[in-house]
Amino acid sequence: MTPALTPELLEAAGIMKDFLVERRYLPKDFDLAAWINPEPLQEALRREGLGGSQEIQAAQ
């Protein structure tokens, strides 16, 4: 199993974020796409020779 920032994962994270904001577990809403930094995962995948930056690019 290779870690990835897939559109499905980002959608699920957005649903969870909205849930937490609505119930005031998070003090205010924020732009999830702007908050996520895909570079550390891209670097880790490169170092492990897994490439796979295609799905990460879609998240940017």
C-alpha angles and dihedrals in degrees: 000000000000121000113242141167096232125177088248092054092048091050091051091048089051092052091050092047091051090049091052093046093048091052092044096243084127115048095223143000121264140183104269094195091054091046095054115086109198095184098089091052092046090051093048091050091049092050091051092047092242097123100184097143091141097091092039090055090058090060094058 
